[in-house]
Amino acid sequence: MDNSQNLKTHWNTAYNKDDHQLGWFESNPEQTMQLVAKCHLNKNATILNVGVGTTTLIDTLLDQGYTNLVANDLSDLALQKLKERIKKSHHYNLNCITDDLTNPSKLQQLKNIDLWIDRDVLHFFLKDEEQKTYFYLIKKVISKNGFVLIAVFALDGAEKCCGLDLKRYNPEMLQQHLGNNFKLIDSFNHTFINPFGGERPYIYTLFQKQ
Ligand SMILES: C[S@@+](CC[C@H](N)C(=O)[O-])C[C@H]1O[C@@H](n2cnc3c(N)ncnc32)[C@H](O)[C@@H]1O
């Protein structure tokens, strides 16, 4: 079995429980929405949420009137749970793409993404090659003047999540990966208190393609 298959199994197992028992579960994606507001997007802008899991962000975006959402994850179980929930609650047929961000195939076909959103995913990619592939994909699919919102564990953040090692970031490290064609619009620190009471320091960043 290759690494991607092992990780898929790992994440499918993680999602085989109630959302409230997930260490990264947030009932209100307030910080992400704060940055989404700064993009001043049209409601029909294409928003891609990578490593979406079963996040309540999709519900919140729909509640705020965004109509063109695309969801990606490696875990087909997470996507199935999310799609079913959203269909029930919002009568919305969520476009779900099962694909590996570190070895993308279907994701490569996307274009004109107005906003890329990643909360809690990039930091799992430890190898240079995986990070390169991830940032290459952003540059390939993002629209002219598109936005990139990345929320990852800060340099003083936890060293592991869901039993996996992490690479932690500051905004400068993300800027370096994105290059000069992307301008940092905003960034802030946020300490997330997870469902078990643990403190998890994150950095939230918003970049725009120039
Ligand atoms: C910690 S969870 C965060 C989920 C969601 N973004 C949130 O904020 O609730 C990390 C997510 O990234 C997904 N993931 C991990 N590696 C991935 C990969 N290589 N490609 C796509 N998704 C991946 C996992 O299945 C999981 O849903």
The ligand as an SDF file (V2000), in Angstrom:
LIG
                    3D

 27 29  0  0  0  0  0  0  0  0999 V2000
   -7.0920   18.6230   10.8380 C   0  0  0  0  0  0  0  0  0  0  0  0
   -8.2050   18.2770    9.5730 S   0  0  0  0  0  0  0  0  0  0  0  0
   -8.9090   19.8530    9.1830 C   0  0  0  0  0  0  0  0  0  0  0  0
  -10.2420   19.7530    8.5120 C   0  0  0  0  0  0  0  0  0  0  0  0
  -10.9110   21.0980    8.1540 C   0  0  0  0  0  0  0  0  0  0  0  0
  -10.0940   21.9010    7.3080 N   0  0  0  0  0  0  0  0  0  0  0  0
  -11.3040   21.8540    9.3930 C   0  0  0  0  0  0  0  0  0  0  0  0
  -10.7990   22.9680    9.6060 O   0  0  0  0  0  0  0  0  0  0  0  0
  -12.1430   21.3520   10.1270 O   0  0  0  0  0  0  0  0  0  0  0  0
   -7.1290   17.9960    8.1820 C   0  0  0  0  0  0  0  0  0  0  0  0
   -7.8740   17.5710    6.9560 C   0  0  0  0  0  0  0  0  0  0  0  0
   -6.9750   17.4740    5.8490 O   0  0  0  0  0  0  0  0  0  0  0  0
   -7.2660   16.3010    5.1060 C   0  0  0  0  0  0  0  0  0  0  0  0
   -6.0310   15.9050    4.4120 N   0  0  0  0  0  0  0  0  0  0  0  0
   -4.9050   15.4180    4.9630 C   0  0  0  0  0  0  0  0  0  0  0  0
   -3.9790   15.1690    4.0270 N   0  0  0  0  0  0  0  0  0  0  0  0
   -4.5360   15.5180    2.8350 C   0  0  0  0  0  0  0  0  0  0  0  0
   -4.0770   15.4840    1.4960 C   0  0  0  0  0  0  0  0  0  0  0  0
   -2.8490   15.0410    1.1830 N   0  0  0  0  0  0  0  0  0  0  0  0
   -4.9110   15.9270    0.5190 N   0  0  0  0  0  0  0  0  0  0  0  0
   -6.1700   16.3670    0.8160 C   0  0  0  0  0  0  0  0  0  0  0  0
   -6.6470   16.4160    2.0920 N   0  0  0  0  0  0  0  0  0  0  0  0
   -5.8470   15.9990    3.0870 C   0  0  0  0  0  0  0  0  0  0  0  0
   -7.7460   15.3120    6.1550 C   0  0  0  0  0  0  0  0  0  0  0  0
   -8.5170   14.2490    5.6230 O   0  0  0  0  0  0  0  0  0  0  0  0
   -8.5540   16.2250    7.0690 C   0  0  0  0  0  0  0  0  0  0  0  0
   -9.8820   16.3330    6.6540 O   0  0  0  0  0  0  0  0  0  0  0  0
  1  2  1  0
  2  3  1  0
  2 10  1  0
  3  4  1  0
  4  5  1  0
  5  6  1  0
  5  7  1  0
  7  8  2  0
  7  9  1  0
 10 11  1  0
 11 12  1  0
 11 26  1  0
 12 13  1  0
 13 14  1  0
 13 24  1  0
 14 15  1  0
 14 23  1  0
 15 16  2  0
 16 17  1  0
 17 18  1  0
 17 23  2  0
 18 19  1  0
 18 20  2  0
 20 21  1  0
 21 22  2  0
 22 23  1  0
 24 25  1  0
 24 26  1  0
 26 27  1  0
M  CHG  2   2   1   9  -1
M  END
$$$$
